[in-house]
Amino acid sequence: MGGAIARGIARSKMPAIKCIAVSSPNRHGELEALKSDFPEIVTTTSNSTAVCDADMVVVAVKPWLLDEVMHEIAPSVDFSRQMLVSIVAGVPLSHLAEFAPAEIKPAVFRLIPNTAIAVGESMTFIASANATDEQIAAVSDIFSQMGKVMVVEERLMGVGTALASCGIAYVMRYVRAATEGGVELGMRADDAKNVMLQTLIGAARLLEATGNNPEAEIDKVTTPGGITIRGLNAMERNGFTTAVIEGLKASCK
């Protein structure tokens, strides 16, 4: 996800590409690939080097690695000035603030983006503590260049994770299922996938343009006795809505 964010910033219209430093102590080719695609990005295997002089420090590691990485970089972070942004799932703002000296209330952020950030189409949720309006605006502005952002209370981060971060996988699973259905009905797999992609884009644009409840758009294509209502009812008999809701609830735990 850290690499996706770096790529998203680099591909955006922001002039900040020369100001990005990305670190990873692992030598598995990720940094080399990033540097090859975007030569202006600074890459290093030293986390402490990467955070020096940054206005914003983005921590993008697995949850079980957070404390180790934070203890490593904390001596190099000026918590009175630098904003700490975490995309580590499940780690509360209060824990992030504990790494700062006791006399400082650091500006800390929790972000939940999804992998579409790499192509500038993420849905990113932002919660913060001890941050000024200007700092919140700065973080929001950067991530809004890579999709849409929503500033929320921290208690809603789990919901955001289920809907958008896990949710992108659920959308992919629907596309896969619909593609397989198209193949069973006689269409080539790539053609069926492309049809579904355009259908999803069209549905999203309709809802954005009209502001309608999805049911209002469903009503427009469900004529009495028609094939659409038969398909919808067949999906519901097989648990479509219940499966989606239960999946979201499971992701929010």
C-alpha positions as CSV (number, residue, x, y, z in Angstrom):
1,M,0.0,0.0,0.0
2,G,2.9,2.3,0.7
3,G,4.1,1.8,-2.9
4,A,0.6,2.4,-4.2
5,I,0.5,5.7,-2.4
6,A,3.9,6.8,-3.7
7,R,2.8,5.8,-7.3
8,G,-0.5,7.6,-6.8
9,I,1.2,10.9,-5.8
10,A,3.7,10.6,-8.6
11,R,0.9,10.1,-11.2
12,S,-1.2,13.0,-9.8
13,K,-1.0,16.6,-10.8
14,M,0.8,17.5,-7.6
15,P,4.3,18.9,-8.1
16,A,5.5,16.9,-5.1
17,I,7.2,14.0,-6.8
18,K,10.7,15.3,-6.1
19,C,9.8,15.6,-2.5
20,I,8.8,11.9,-2.0
21,A,11.2,9.6,-0.1
22,V,10.2,6.0,0.1
23,S,12.0,3.5,2.4
24,S,11.9,-0.3,2.7
25,P,14.5,-2.4,4.5
26,N,13.5,-5.4,2.4
27,R,15.4,-6.1,-0.8
28,H,12.7,-7.8,-2.8
29,G,12.7,-5.5,-5.8
30,E,9.9,-3.1,-4.8
31,L,12.2,0.0,-4.4
32,E,14.0,-0.8,-7.7
33,A,10.7,-1.1,-9.5
34,L,9.4,2.2,-8.0
35,K,12.7,4.0,-8.9
36,S,12.6,2.6,-12.4
37,D,9.1,3.9,-13.0
38,F,9.6,7.2,-11.2
39,P,13.4,8.1,-11.2
40,E,12.7,11.4,-9.3
41,I,11.5,9.6,-6.2
42,V,14.1,9.2,-3.5
43,T,14.4,5.6,-2.3
44,T,16.4,4.2,0.6
45,T,16.6,1.1,2.8
46,S,16.8,3.4,5.9
47,N,13.5,4.3,7.5
48,S,15.2,7.0,9.7
49,T,16.8,8.6,6.7
50,A,13.5,8.7,4.8
51,V,11.7,10.7,7.6
52,C,14.3,13.4,8.0
53,D,13.0,16.9,7.0
54,A,9.6,15.5,5.9
55,D,6.4,17.5,6.6
56,M,4.4,14.3,6.6
57,V,5.5,10.8,7.6
58,V,3.4,8.0,6.2
59,V,3.7,4.7,8.0
60,A,2.6,1.8,5.8
61,V,3.5,-1.4,7.5
62,K,1.8,-4.6,8.7
63,P,0.2,-4.1,12.1
64,W,2.6,-6.4,13.9
65,L,5.5,-4.3,12.6
66,L,4.2,-0.9,13.7
67,D,5.8,-0.7,17.1
68,E,9.2,-1.8,15.9
69,V,9.2,0.7,13.0
70,M,8.0,3.5,15.2
71,H,10.6,2.9,17.9
72,E,13.2,3.0,15.1
73,I,12.1,6.3,13.5
74,A,10.8,8.1,16.6
75,P,14.2,9.6,17.5
76,S,14.3,11.1,13.9
77,V,10.8,12.6,14.0
78,D,10.1,16.1,15.1
79,F,6.6,15.5,16.6
80,S,6.1,19.2,17.2
81,R,6.2,19.9,13.5
82,Q,5.9,16.7,11.5
83,M,2.5,15.1,10.9
84,L,2.3,11.3,11.5
85,V,0.0,9.5,9.1
86,S,-0.7,5.8,9.6
87,I,-2.5,3.5,7.2
88,V,-1.9,0.6,9.6
89,A,-5.3,-1.2,10.1
90,G,-6.7,-1.4,13.6
91,V,-4.2,0.9,15.4
92,P,-5.9,3.7,17.2
93,L,-4.8,7.3,17.2
94,S,-4.1,7.2,21.0
95,H,-1.4,4.5,20.4
96,L,0.2,6.5,17.6
97,A,0.5,9.5,19.9
98,E,2.3,7.4,22.5
99,F,5.5,7.5,20.5
100,A,5.9,11.2,20.9
101,P,7.6,12.8,23.9
102,A,5.2,13.2,26.8
103,E,5.3,17.0,26.6
104,I,4.1,17.0,23.0
105,K,0.7,16.4,21.6
106,P,1.5,15.3,18.0
107,A,-0.7,15.7,15.0
108,V,-1.6,12.1,14.2
109,F,-3.8,10.7,11.4
110,R,-5.3,7.4,10.6
111,L,-6.1,6.8,7.0
112,I,-7.9,3.9,5.3
113,P,-7.3,4.1,1.5
114,N,-7.7,1.3,-0.9
115,T,-5.5,-0.1,-3.6
116,A,-7.1,2.0,-6.3
117,I,-5.0,4.9,-5.0
118,A,-2.3,3.7,-7.4
119,V,-4.5,4.8,-10.3
120,G,-5.9,7.9,-8.6
121,E,-9.3,6.4,-7.7
122,S,-9.1,5.6,-4.0
123,M,-11.8,6.1,-1.4
124,T,-9.8,7.3,1.6
125,F,-11.1,7.8,5.1
126,I,-9.3,10.2,7.4
127,A,-9.4,10.5,11.2
128,S,-7.1,12.7,13.3
129,A,-6.1,13.8,16.7
130,N,-4.4,17.0,17.8
131,A,-4.4,18.3,14.2
132,T,-5.2,21.8,13.2
133,D,-7.7,22.6,10.5
134,E,-4.8,23.5,8.2
135,Q,-3.1,20.1,8.8
136,I,-6.3,18.2,8.2
137,A,-6.8,20.2,5.0
138,A,-3.3,19.5,3.9
139,V,-3.6,15.7,4.3
140,S,-7.1,15.8,2.7
141,D,-5.7,17.8,-0.2
142,I,-2.9,15.4,-0.9
143,F,-5.1,12.3,-0.8
144,S,-8.0,13.9,-2.7
145,Q,-5.6,14.1,-5.7
146,M,-5.7,10.3,-5.7
147,G,-9.4,9.8,-5.4
148,K,-12.0,10.9,-2.9
149,V,-11.6,11.5,0.8
150,M,-14.0,11.5,3.7
151,V,-13.0,13.0,7.1
152,V,-14.7,11.0,9.8
153,E,-14.7,10.3,13.5
154,E,-12.3,7.5,14.5
155,R,-15.2,5.3,15.5
156,L,-16.2,5.0,11.8
157,M,-12.8,3.8,10.5
158,G,-13.9,0.2,10.8
159,V,-16.9,0.9,8.7
160,G,-14.7,2.7,6.1
161,T,-12.4,-0.3,6.0
162,A,-15.3,-2.7,5.3
163,L,-16.9,-0.5,2.7
164,A,-13.9,0.7,0.8
165,S,-10.7,-1.1,1.7
166,C,-12.1,-4.6,2.0
167,G,-14.9,-3.4,-0.3
168,I,-12.7,-3.2,-3.4
169,A,-12.1,-6.9,-3.1
170,Y,-15.9,-7.5,-2.8
171,V,-16.4,-5.5,-6.0
172,M,-13.7,-7.5,-7.7
173,R,-15.4,-10.7,-6.6
174,Y,-18.7,-9.5,-8.1
175,V,-16.9,-8.7,-11.4
176,R,-15.4,-12.2,-11.4
177,A,-18.8,-13.8,-10.7
178,A,-20.5,-11.8,-13.4
179,T,-17.7,-12.6,-15.8
180,E,-18.1,-16.3,-15.1
181,G,-21.8,-15.9,-15.6
182,G,-21.2,-14.2,-19.0
183,V,-18.9,-17.1,-20.0
184,E,-21.6,-19.6,-19.1
185,L,-24.1,-17.7,-21.2
186,G,-21.7,-17.8,-24.2
187,M,-19.5,-14.7,-24.1
188,R,-15.7,-14.7,-24.1
189,A,-14.2,-14.0,-20.7
190,D,-12.4,-10.8,-21.6
191,D,-15.5,-9.5,-23.4
192,A,-17.7,-10.2,-20.4
193,K,-15.2,-8.6,-18.0
194,N,-15.0,-5.4,-20.1
195,V,-18.8,-5.3,-20.3
196,M,-19.0,-5.5,-16.5
197,L,-16.3,-2.8,-16.0
198,Q,-18.2,-0.4,-18.2
199,T,-21.5,-1.3,-16.5
200,L,-19.9,-0.5,-13.1
201,I,-18.5,2.8,-14.3
202,G,-21.9,3.7,-15.8
203,A,-23.7,2.8,-12.6
204,A,-21.3,4.8,-10.4
205,R,-21.5,7.9,-12.7
206,L,-25.3,7.7,-12.8
207,L,-25.5,7.8,-9.0
208,E,-23.0,10.6,-8.8
209,A,-24.7,12.7,-11.4
210,T,-28.3,12.2,-10.0
211,G,-27.7,11.8,-6.3
212,N,-30.5,9.2,-6.4
213,N,-30.9,6.3,-4.1
214,P,-29.8,3.2,-5.9
215,E,-33.3,1.8,-5.7
216,A,-34.6,4.7,-7.8
217,E,-32.2,3.7,-10.6
218,I,-33.1,0.1,-10.2
219,D,-36.8,1.0,-10.6
220,K,-36.0,2.5,-14.0
221,V,-35.0,-0.8,-15.4
222,T,-37.4,-3.2,-13.6
223,T,-40.6,-3.3,-15.7
224,P,-43.4,-5.4,-14.4
225,G,-42.9,-9.0,-15.4
226,G,-39.6,-8.2,-17.0
227,I,-36.3,-10.0,-17.1
228,T,-34.5,-7.6,-14.7
229,I,-36.9,-8.1,-11.8
230,R,-36.7,-11.9,-12.4
231,G,-32.9,-11.7,-12.2
232,L,-33.0,-9.5,-9.1
233,N,-35.4,-11.8,-7.3
234,A,-33.3,-14.9,-8.2
235,M,-30.3,-13.2,-6.7
236,E,-32.2,-12.3,-3.5
237,R,-33.5,-15.9,-3.2
238,N,-29.9,-16.9,-3.2
239,G,-29.0,-14.5,-0.5
240,F,-27.4,-11.6,-2.4
241,T,-28.2,-8.7,-0.1
242,T,-27.8,-10.8,3.1
243,A,-24.4,-12.0,1.8
244,V,-23.2,-8.5,1.2
245,I,-24.3,-7.2,4.5
246,E,-22.9,-10.1,6.4
247,G,-19.6,-9.8,4.6
248,L,-19.3,-6.1,5.6
249,K,-20.2,-6.9,9.2
250,A,-17.5,-9.6,9.3
251,S,-14.9,-7.1,7.9
252,C,-15.8,-4.5,10.5
253,K,-15.1,-6.6,13.5
